[in-house]
């Protein structure tokens, strides 16, 4: 059935087979066929987000105010609506 579906799709669309994915939208994917496991890891993506938002290396409690709806003070990085919306969207 898999081959039949693949043949049908390739008859309609120009496709390329690149093998199993190792990275998808910043999420690392590892597969252990012998153990029957698929492992996904977002550590690299989370670290990049922390760096982009200027909280890399900060204690976890800093992120508590980041996630809460605390009013930002003028001059605070989160006072910029676009930066705040970008941070929330990226974390989702």
Long-range contacts (C-beta under 8 A, 24 or more apart in sequence): 49-87, 49-90, 49-91, 52-87, 52-90, 53-77, 53-83, 53-87
